Amino acid sequence: NRTNCVLPSSEFPEGFFTPQERKDGGIVIYFIIILYMFLAASIVCDDYFLPSLEIITECLGLSQDVAGATFMAAGSSAPELVTAFLGVFVTKGDIGVSTILGSAIYNLLGICAACGLLSSVVSRLTCWPLFRDCLAYTVSAAAVLAMISDSRIYWYESASLLLIYGCYILVLCFDIKINQCLMKKFSPCCSCFTKAMEQDAEQQPLAGWREESGPLIRQSRTDSGIFQDELDYSPLSTSLHGLDEISEDHPSVFTMPEEDMKRILWVLSLPIITLLYLTTPDCRRRFWRNWFMVTFFMSAAWISAITYVLVWMITIAGETLGIPESVMGLTLLAAGTSVPDTIASVLVARKGNGDMAMSNIVGSNVFDMLCLGIPWFIKTAFINTSKPIEVNSSGLTYTAISLICSVVFIFLAIHLNGWKIDKKLGAVCLVLYLVFTILSILYELGIIGNSPTRVCGN
């Protein structure tokens, strides 16, 4: 077997230590920074990103699934967009493509596993939103597979990704009518559509309950479209903070928690709390409520910045340990760039909002395909029109095929699990993700394939 030597990525600065100092123990500092960035990302999502999304949902009258597939997906996937631009215009390598394709697998299986295992709430799911998002993502993944099959990306190929995403947004705009039409047409032969029609007809309240402890949340399932005029408040607003908190002002972020462990985390996170307080309006408080769009964009920018530092630290740690760039993109960097998606999905899943969590998981993957299309189109159509973009990693084709298989598996697994997210589904998704990760690493290292890869100098 022939071994390919891959140069370390020049995407990021070298860091604070020399390679020898990192090997002598300095790498521990990088792991501490990685853990702190995880904490910072959770604070941004919980205190700023999700509250701003709540008010956007309330103002536009979005349903849970549509809000999860659009604003939530776009905001939490901002790091993937940054990574894609860096991969195309800075490093001119495979790290952007492999990271996005790898994070797509992590989103489908890893985040679904986290939502099931880390939540004590069993979340009910609706058939149509999941089918809609899975179909859109299957088409997107198939298009990417067709593009990278010849290792060249042309302008018309990247433009097709933008067109697919445009069609997806158009479907979301007419979500109510399409949903009703499909339910009437396919309800005789599909039990999940029949159940959805019965729920709408009886206007049964809802969606999530705590395991073995009775109902937890009550929300209407009539909110199956992009616009809703029947409710004075959004279901996300009710389920995230409760009706009793709508008229009350939210306490300050500098209020010390009562539990000892939370106090320790609060003291450790004071620098990031102070920085966010000085730069981002807290739209949970009455004074800043009308600034929710500023909060949304600022929190998305902070998510991107935090994820950049996180991926930077992971990249240097991977280079120190001699992990090839393609392997890091499919594993460590994929999970790192998907930290905001994981945190946001788990938070809403804990509140019983299964449709929003799944729409964010699958919808963010559809947005990730757009993240690939935008820099590819800009470079091939405006910057360098004379030649296509070269994509070199042979493992990407294997990954793209795995994506399509994963979408089919998720849909069938949820259907067989009774259209709910619980610990059983989470365990199955976790096992499958570990199997995929191991196979991907073995393929990229050449243990399964014929071209092992290593980092030059290791």
N, C-alpha and C positions, 0 to 999 in steps of 0.2 A: 504494500500500500504506500502511496505517495503522500508525504506530509506537507500541507500548505502552511507557510509562515505568514502570519498576519501582523502587521505593525500595530502598536497600541494607538488608540484613538487620540487625535489632537483636538478633540472637541472642547475640552475643558483645560483650565490652567493646571500646572503641575501639582499644586497643593503646597502645604506648609513644610513637608518633610521630603528629604531625598528618598529614592527607592530603597537604599540600604537602611535608613532610619525607620522607614515604614516596616521593613522586614524584622527590624530589631525590637519592635514593640509599638512604634508610632501608629500602627494601623488601629490600635485600640481607640485612639482619639477619634478616628474616622467613624468607628462604630457608635461611639457616644453621640457624635453629631447626627448620625443617621437616626438614632432613637429620638433625639430631640426634635428632629424635623417631622417625625411621625406625630409627636405631641403637638407641634405647631399646626400641622395640617388638620388635626382633629379639632383644635380650637377655632380655626378659621371656618371650618365647615359648620360646626355646631353653633357658634355665636354670631356669624355674619352671613355665610353663604345660604344656609337653609332658611333663616328668617327672611332674607331678602326674596328668596324664591317663594316663600309663603305669601308675601304681599303681592308679588307679581301674579301668582296664581289667583289670588283674591280679586285683583283689579281686572284681569283679563277673563276671569271666569273659566279658567282651564280645568279640565278634569285631571285626576292624579296621573293617569297613564300618559296623557299628552304633555303635561308639565315635566314629567320624568324623561320623556323622549326628546324634549326640545331644550328648554332653558337649563334644566338640571344636567342633562347630558353634555351640552355645550360648555357650561361653566366648569364642570368637573373634568372635562376632557381637554381643557386648555393646555395642560402640560404636553399631551401628545401632539398638539399642533405645533408647539414650540420645538419639540424634539424632531418633528418631521422637517421643519424649516432648517434646523441646524444640520440635519443629516444631508439635505439636498444642497444647501448653499455654503456650509462651512466645512464639514468633514468630507463631503462628496463620497460617502460610504454607505454601508448597508444598515447602520445603526438605527436610523429613523424608521426604515421599513420593517426590520426585524423586531424593533421595540413595539411598534404599533400592532403587528401581527401577533407577537407574543402576548402583549397586553390584552388583545382581543380574546385569546384563549383563557387568560387569567380572569377577564371580566365575566365570561360566560360560566366558567366552572369554579374559579377561586372565590369570586364575590358571592356567587350563589351559595357556595359552601359556607362562607362567613355569615351570610344572612340567616341560613338555617341553623347553624351551630351556635352563633353568638346571640340569638334572640330567643327569649322565652315565650314569644308570641307566635302562634301559628297564623300565617297570613293567607287569606283566601285570594285566589287569582281569577281573573276573567279571561275567557277564551280569546275574544277578538283582539285586545291589545297585544297579547303575546304572539298570536299568529301574525298580526300585521308587522310587528317589529322583526320577528324571526324571518319572515319572507323578504323584507327589505334588506336585512343583513345578508341573507343567503345570496341574493342577487348581487349585492356589493362585493361579497367575498369571491363569488364566481367571476365577476368582472376583473378583480385584482389578479386572480389566478390566471386568467387568460392573458393579462398584460405582461406578467412577469415570466410567462412560459418561454419567451424567446430572449429573456434577460435585457430587453430594451423597452423603454417607455417613450411613446410618441405623444405629440400634443393632442391629437384627437382621442387617444386612449384616456389621457388624464381628464379631458373635457367630458368624457362619458361618465366618469365618477361624479362630476359636478351635476350632470343632468339627472343621474339616478337619485342624488340627494334632493334635488329640486322636486322631483316627482314624489319623493317620500314626504316632503313638507306639504305638497299639494294634497296628498291623501289625508294628512293630519287635519288640514283645513276643512275637509268635508267628511270628517270622521263619523259624525252622527249619522248622516244619510247612508254612508257606506255600511256602517255597522247594522243599521236597521234593515237595509236591503239584504245583506248576507244572512242575517238571522231568519228573515222570512223565507229565504230561498233554501237554506241548508238545514233549518231546524228539524225537518222530518228525518234526516239521515245522520244528524250529528247531535249527540246528547248534550254536549257542552253548550251549543247554541240554544237548545231547548231550555236548559237550566237558566241561561242568561235571560231568555224571554220571560220565563216564569218569575224571575227575580224582579225584572222591570215591571211586569204586570201587577205583582203584589206589592211593589215598592218596599221590599224587605230591607231593613236597615243593614246589613252589612258584613263587614269584612274581616275583622280580626278578633281573635279571642285568645286568652291566656290558657295554656295547656292545663287541663284538669281543674280549672278555677272559674269557669263560666265566662260570659261576655265581658269584653273589655272596652270596646269602642263602638260607637254607633254613627254610621254615616250612610248617606243615600247612595244607591247604585244608579240613580238616574243621571249621574254626571259622566256619561260615557262619551261625550263629545268635547270639542275644543272650546265651545262657548256654552255657558249655562246661565240662565236668568232667574231660575226658580229659587235659589238660595241667596240669603243675604251675607253669607260667609262661605269661605272656601272649605272643602273637606280637609285640605292639608292644614289650614289654619286651626281648625277644630282639633284635629288629631295630634298635631305637634305640641300645642300649648294649652288646649282646653278652652271651652267657652268662658269659664270663670276668670281667665286671665286676659281676655280681650280688652276689657275696660280698665285694667290695672296697668300702671307703668312698671316696666321691667326693672329689677334691681340692677345696680351698677356691677360692671365686670370686676370691680375691685372689692366686692363683698366676699369675705373669706368663708369658704364652705365649713360645715359643722363636722363632717367626718374626718378622721385623722388622715387616711390615705389621700382623700381629695385635697386636704390642706397641704400635704407634701407636694402633690402635683401642682397645686395652685402657686405655691412659693417658687417651685422650679420654673414654672411657665410665666412668672411675672414679667420678665423682659419682653417676651413676645406679646403678652396681653397689653403691656404699656405701648408698644410699638403699633399694634393694631388699633388701640384706642385713639392714638394721636393721628392716625392716617385714614381710618375708615369709620364713617358714621354708623352708629349702632341703631338700625332701623327698628329694633324692638322697643325702643323708648319713644315716647310720644313726640318729643322735639325733633327727632330725626326720621320719623316715619315716612314723610314724603320724599326722603332722599334714598329710597330703596333701590333705585336703579344705579345710583353712585355706589351704594353698598355692594350690589351684585357685581359690578365691573371691578371694583377695587378688591373684593374678595377673590374673584377669578384671577386677578393679577397677582395677588399674594399667593394663591394656590400654585400658580406657575412659578413664581420665584422660589417658594419653598421646595417645590418638586425639582427645580433646577439644581438647587444645592444638594438635595437628596440623591439625585441621579449622579451628580458630580462626585459625591463621596462614595457611592456604590461603584462607579466606574474606576476610581483610583484604587479602591479596595480590591476590585476584581483584577486589575492589572498587577497589583502587588502579589496576589495569589496565583497569577498566571492563567486566568480564565480568558479564553478567546472572546473577542467582541461579539461575534454572532451568538455565542452561548449566553453571554450576559444580556443581550438584547431580548432573547427568548425567555429568560428567567428573571434575573435580578432586576434589570431595568424595567421589564414589563410590569412586575409587581410594584416597583417604586413609582412609576408614572401613574399607576392606577390606585394609589393610596387615597386620593380624594374621592374617587368612585366608590371604593370600599367603605370608607367612613360614612359617606352620604347615604349609601344604600342600606347599611346596617342600621343607621339612626332611624330612617323612615320605616324599615322592616320591624324594628322594635315597637313602633307605634301601630303596627298592623296594616300599613299601607303597602301591601304586596304588589299591586299593579304599578305603583310608582317606583318601587325598588327594581322590579323586573324591567320596566320600560327604561329606567336609567341604565341598567346593565346592558341590555341589547341596543337601546337607542344610542348610547355613547359609542358603541362599536360602529354603528352606522355613521356617526359623526367622525369617528377615527378614519374611516375610508375617505371622507371628505378632507380630513387633515392630510392624507396622502395626495389627494387630487389637486389641492390648491397649490402647494409648492411645485409639484410636477408640472402643472399647467403654466404657472408663471415662468418657470425656467425654460420650458420647451417652446412656448408660444411668444415670449417677449424678450428673454435674456439671451438664450443660446438656441436659436432656431435652426442652426445648421446640422445638429446631430442630436439623437435621442439620449435620454438618461440611461446609463448602464447600471444594472442591478446584478450583482455577482454571486450572492450566496445561493448555493444549490438547495439549502435547507428550507428556503422560503416557499418553494412549491409544495413540499411536504407539509409545511405549516398551514398554507392556505387550504389545502385539502382537509387537514385536520379541523380547520375552522368550520367548514361546511358540515362535517360529521358531528361536531360539537353542537351546532345549532339544532340539528335533527335530534340529537340525544337529549338536549335540554327540553325540547318541546314534548318528546315522547315520555321522558321521565316525569315531568310535571303532570302530564295527562294520566299516566299510570298511578301517580301519587295522589290522585283525587283533586287536582288543581289547588294545591296548597304548598306553601313553603314551610317545612318543618325540619327537625333534626335528622330524620331519616334521609330526606333529600339532600341535606347538607353533607352528610357523611358519604353518600354515593358520589356527589360531585367532587368532594375532596380527594377520594381515592382515584377517580378518573383523572383529575388534574395532576396528581403526583405521577401517575402512569405516563401521561403525556409529557410531563417535564423530563422524566428519566429517559424516555425514548428520544426526545429532542436533543438532549445532551449527548447521548450515545451516537446519534446521527451526525451531529456537528463535529464530534471528536473523531469520527471515522470508525468507531467500533462496530457500527452497523453498516455504514456506507463504505466507500472506497477511498475517501480523501480526508484523512484526519487533519485537524486544524489546531495550531498552537500559536501563542503570542511570541513574536520574535524576541529573542534574548532570554527566553525562559526554557 
